[in-house]
């Protein structure tokens, strides 16, 4: 027997009807390339998005066509976020930090019909354009002349039919948006989000034990709108009636802090690198920025070091919540938070818990597997995390290679190596491809990096496994010191030796000015492995003990 409830499709138009009815005056604030700040309301954004939706139809865009964006975070990008999926097309966000040849591959693979490009990104587009075929290029201009052959965004809107925004229901299973994985393991793979997945992910983002976003929030997604729908925040803010603030291309710590203080931002989100820079700026100029409105930052995409979480809270009163997720998961899968029974724990144990990836959010199921089958939830056994849930991909868009990431019983293999505590709390120890296996034993690069970044003189650190003639691999650390810091290899090895078994301590390390980063701001470990690959090649006798003896 079926239930007898209304079958209202879970869709972006459904969410936006609420924005229209309840929150038309809430704000959308953006910083433009010339640093000026524009303020507008959801009413105006929806009105303009309606024009864009109809204009795209006039240009020949049909249901299911892919419409790409190559843009920073700002009001017009938000208009595209609302207009494209609501008109029946698919919003395809392009990562502006990718190489032109990768962008060309992705655009061709997705078969994008139209591309919306920021004028400031035109030099990048000029490198991509000869490699692809798209029907129309629309330029989101900032005062300059529209390049020949392109359509000016404002002119397009001005000439659009005067029809209302397409708020009608859509089948919740239809594709709304797409995003390609970075391709660090093989070719970039397309993830195709449905209206239903995005809507349910939005509702999860309102849960109190998750990000807990509410109407009172002023959200600043530092996470780019080209990266997994800016973790869903543009939709979440609109649905719940929170104002949203977009930083445009200005992502340096001072610009972000000015914006957070000036707009009384309550919650901001981004990758650890951004927050390490912000913490350093705050430490260097205590009291310069008034962050009293900021109730929380959501930090994810890579592991935030415990010292950073503690530093924000103790020195600046800012709470850091960690999120773990993936492009294939829309993206949020777990968040760190304290449970009721943790309230009585001593402070340092609380920070230790908050530095873990945390608990699966409502709607996400987890399990982990090693060679011997599913691992026990004992907090120590390591295995590859598998996930299941209504906003997790069940397959990739037209994969070009054999895909082994989906299990026969419908779970997604994340490629992340984890331990799961008895209460379900997940600790990420590594990505499978970054795992360090020394003398047959796993060494967690994430744990070593967290400890290194806990040293007062270290700004950032990465640990990679390098080929070693005796132990097959040994850890090697690449460290960025804080400005003016003098700490040396010997001191850092001693620091690690106090915290880990001897055989975990990297045999060597090097000091650099900056770490290589991916387009989404994560450390590019493959580059480091390549750069230092011969470091231990002939170092057979340099290390002390085999793992088993060291542990004994
Ligand atoms: P890519 O990093 O390949 O561009 P994603 O953005 O989808 O693609 O990255 C997802 C991966 O990022 C996860 O599989 C995991 O390895 C890593 N990651 C995300 N959040 C965290 C976190 N909180 N702690 C550790 N690793 C994380």
Boltz pocket constraint, residues with backbone or C-beta under 6 A from the ligand:
constraints:
  - pocket:
      binder: B
      contacts: [[A, 181], [A, 182], [A, 183], [A, 184], [A, 299], [A, 300], [A, 301], [A, 302], [A, 303], [A, 304], [A, 322], [A, 323], [A, 324], [A, 325], [A, 326], [A, 327], [A, 328], [A, 357], [A, 414], [A, 415], [A, 416], [A, 428], [A, 430], [A, 431], [A, 518], [A, 520], [A, 522]]
      max_distance: 6.0
